[in-house]
C-alpha cells in the first residue's frame, strides 16, 4: 500500500525566503559588531601613538629646554630645527612622524611651554566629537 503523500525532496519558496531573511539578519548583526570593534581598535591605536609622541616631546623638552613650536611641528622630533641647542634625537623610533589610523596627520600646537596633541579621528575634522585625546 503506497502512501498518498509524496515525499518532499526540497524546500518551498517560503522556506527559502525565511532562511535567507534569517541569514541576512545574522550577517548584519555580525557586521555591526565587527565595524564597531575596528573603530575601537583604531581609537586605541591613536591613543597609543599620541602617548608615544608625548613621551618623545617630553624627551625633546628635557634636552632643549622647550617643546617644539607649532611652526617647528612634530618634524622637530626627527631632525633638529634651525637654532635649537641641545637636540639629541631623533626622538621617535620609526624616524618619521606617524599619521593617525585614519591616514591624517596628528594635530600639534605649542607655544614652547605647553602643547596640544590630538587626532581629528574618523571624520578628519578637528574640534568634533570624533577627536581622539588621551585622558
RAPEPE-V636652 format. One record per residue. N is the residue number from 1. SS is DSSP state (H for helix, E for strand, L for the rest). PSI is psi in whole degrees, 0 to 359 (none if undefined). NEAR is the number of other ideal C-beta (glycine too) atoms within 8 Angstrom. Layout:
# RAPEPE-V636652
N_SS_PSI_NEAR ; N_SS_PSI_NEAR
This chain:
# RAPEPE-V636652
1_L_121_2 ; 2_L_142_3 ; 3_L_143_4 ; 4_L_345_3 ; 5_L_141_4 ; 6_L_146_3 ; 7_L_135_4 ; 8_L_133_4 ; 9_L_3_3 ; 10_L_188_4 ; 11_L_150_6 ; 12_L_168_6 ; 13_H_319_6 ; 14_H_317_6 ; 15_H_320_8 ; 16_H_318_9 ; 17_H_318_8 ; 18_H_315_8 ; 19_H_317_9 ; 20_H_318_8 ; 21_H_316_8 ; 22_H_316_8 ; 23_H_320_8 ; 24_H_317_8 ; 25_H_315_8 ; 26_H_319_8 ; 27_H_320_8 ; 28_H_322_8 ; 29_H_314_8 ; 30_H_319_8 ; 31_H_317_8 ; 32_H_317_8 ; 33_H_316_8 ; 34_H_315_8 ; 35_H_318_8 ; 36_H_318_8 ; 37_H_323_8 ; 38_H_314_8 ; 39_H_321_9 ; 40_H_319_8 ; 41_H_319_9 ; 42_H_317_11 ; 43_H_318_11 ; 44_H_318_8 ; 45_H_317_9 ; 46_H_318_13 ; 47_H_317_10 ; 48_H_318_8 ; 49_H_314_13 ; 50_H_317_15 ; 51_H_321_9 ; 52_H_317_9 ; 53_H_321_14 ; 54_H_319_10 ; 55_H_316_8 ; 56_H_320_11 ; 57_H_320_14 ; 58_H_318_8 ; 59_H_320_9 ; 60_H_315_15 ; 61_H_321_10 ; 62_H_318_6 ; 63_H_321_10 ; 64_H_343_10 ; 65_L_351_5 ; 66_L_163_7 ; 67_L_156_11 ; 68_L_144_15 ; 69_L_170_8 ; 70_L_319_8 ; 71_L_320_4 ; 72_L_325_9 ; 73_L_187_9 ; 74_H_345_10 ; 75_H_337_10 ; 76_H_343_13 ; 77_H_345_14 ; 78_L_315_12 ; 79_L_147_7 ; 80_L_130_7 ; 81_L_156_10 ; 82_L_135_4 ; 83_L_4_4 ; 84_L_127_10 ; 85_L_145_5 ; 86_L_1_7 ; 87_L_130_11 ; 88_L_42_4 ; 89_L_197_11 ; 90_L_150_7 ; 91_L_351_9 ; 92_L_133_14 ; 93_L_320_3 ; 94_L_357_5 ; 95_L_26_6 ; 96_L_152_6 ; 97_L_122_11 ; 98_L_157_9 ; 99_E_160_7 ; 100_L_169_14 ; 101_L_348_10 ; 102_L_6_10 ; 103_L_10_5 ; 104_L_152_9 ; 105_E_150_6 ; 106_L_144_15 ; 107_E_127_10 ; 108_E_131_11 ; 109_E_139_6 ; 110_E_145_12 ; 111_L_4_6 ; 112_L_331_7 ; 113_L_326_6 ; 114_L_160_6 ; 115_E_160_8 ; 116_E_128_8 ; 117_E_126_10 ; 118_E_168_11 ; 119_E_139_15 ; 120_L_355_15 ; 121_L_197_13 ; 122_L_322_7 ; 123_L_347_7 ; 124_L_5_7 ; 125_L_125_7 ; 126_L_158_7 ; 127_L_40_4 ; 128_L_176_9 ; 129_L_347_3 ; 130_L_350_9 ; 131_L_142_11 ; 132_E_112_13 ; 133_L_116_7 ; 134_L_149_7 ; 135_L_none_2
